[in-house]
C-alpha cells in the first residue's frame, strides 16, 4: 500500500483450493434462506432469546444494559405477548 494506509492486496473474494478450481463460499444461516423472509418464533428465540443471551458474556451485558434502562421486556423474542 501507499502511505495513505491502503492495502491493495486484500483477501476479499472467492478462493481456490489445491488448484482444482473449487471455490469456497461461506454463507451464514440468514443468507441461506433468502427466499423465506418471515422466520418462525422458535428460530428467532434460538438466536435472540433470553437463554441465548445468558449463555455469553456479551449477551449478559446486553441484558444488564436493558435492565439499567428500565425495559420491562428484556428479550422480545421470547416474550409471549410480543408481535414476533
Secondary structure, 3 states (H helix, E strand, C coil): CCCCCCCCCCCCCCEEECCCCEEECCCCHHHHCCCCCCCCHHHHHHHHCHHHHHHCHHHHHHHHHHHHHCCCCCCHHHCCCCCC
